[in-house]
Amino acid sequence: MDIVISILLLMGGVLVLVGSIGLVKMPDFFMRLHGPTKATTLGMACLLFAAMAYFSQYGDGFTLKEILISLFLLITAPISGYMLIKSAIHHRIDSTQKTTGKENIEED
């Protein structure tokens, strides 16, 4: 069980790091939003599942707190990312030439 917990912790840490690097390195708002909504959400879920496994084995037993937090993150992060993109499109925030999918934006 310790190996599974260690793997989940490493995967979570790497995914959070990749999402954070993507947030800093991407050139425009639309690309910057991709890292945190994908990699960081999955990384936090891995970290919370590792915490759930650890505390169910060594702590006070199985609790639903980590599952509820993971579900909350997995549901709200994509929705908040979608709403931020929708707001950026509404306010006509500029993007770089490398940003794809701009031709799919419908005018109001």
C-alpha positions in Angstrom: 0.0 0.0 0.0 2.9 2.3 0.7 4.1 1.9 -3.0 0.6 3.0 -4.2 0.6 6.0 -1.9 4.1 7.0 -3.1 3.1 6.6 -6.7 0.0 8.7 -6.2 2.0 11.4 -4.4 4.6 11.5 -7.1 2.0 11.6 -9.9 0.1 14.4 -8.1 3.3 16.4 -7.6 4.4 16.1 -11.2 1.0 17.0 -12.5 0.7 20.1 -10.3 4.2 21.1 -11.3 3.4 20.7 -15.0 0.2 22.7 -14.7 2.1 25.5 -12.8 4.8 25.6 -15.5 2.1 25.8 -18.2 0.5 28.7 -16.4 3.8 30.6 -16.4 5.2 29.6 -19.8 2.1 29.9 -22.1 1.9 33.0 -24.3 -1.7 34.2 -23.9 -4.7 33.9 -21.6 -6.4 31.1 -23.6 -3.4 28.8 -23.5 -2.6 29.7 -19.9 -5.9 28.5 -18.7 -5.4 25.0 -20.2 -2.7 24.0 -17.7 -4.4 24.6 -14.4 -7.8 23.3 -15.6 -6.4 20.0 -16.7 -3.1 19.0 -15.1 -3.5 20.7 -11.8 -7.0 19.3 -11.3 -5.8 15.7 -11.9 -2.7 16.3 -9.7 -4.8 17.5 -6.8 -7.1 14.4 -7.3 -4.0 12.1 -7.1 -2.8 13.9 -4.0 -6.2 13.6 -2.3 -6.5 9.9 -3.2 -3.1 9.4 -1.7 -4.2 11.1 1.5 -7.3 9.0 1.6 -5.3 5.8 1.2 -2.8 6.9 3.8 -5.2 7.9 6.5 -7.5 4.9 5.9 -4.5 2.7 6.6 -2.5 4.6 9.3 -5.0 7.2 10.6 -8.5 7.3 11.9 -9.9 5.1 9.2 -11.8 5.8 6.0 -13.3 9.3 5.6 -15.2 10.8 2.8 -13.6 14.2 3.1 -11.0 13.6 0.4 -13.5 12.1 -2.0 -15.8 15.0 -1.6 -13.0 17.5 -2.1 -11.8 15.6 -5.2 -15.3 15.6 -6.6 -15.7 19.3 -5.9 -12.4 20.0 -7.7 -13.2 17.7 -10.7 -16.6 19.4 -11.2 -15.8 23.0 -10.5 -12.4 23.4 -12.2 -13.7 22.7 -15.8 -16.8 24.9 -15.2 -14.8 27.8 -13.9 -12.3 27.4 -16.8 -15.2 27.5 -19.3 -16.7 30.6 -17.7 -13.3 32.4 -17.7 -12.9 31.6 -21.5 -16.5 32.7 -22.2 -15.8 36.0 -20.4 -12.5 36.5 -22.2 -14.3 35.9 -25.6 -17.0 38.4 -24.5 -14.4 41.0 -23.6 -12.5 40.3 -26.8 -9.2 39.5 -25.1 -6.4 39.3 -27.7 -4.6 36.0 -28.4 -1.5 35.0 -30.2 -1.5 33.6 -33.7 -0.6 30.2 -32.4 -3.9 29.9 -30.5 -6.2 27.5 -32.5 -9.9 27.3 -32.4 -10.5 31.1 -32.8 -12.5 30.5 -36.0 -15.1 28.6 -34.0 -16.0 31.7 -32.0 -19.5 33.0 -32.8 -20.1 36.7 -32.8 -22.7 38.1 -30.5 
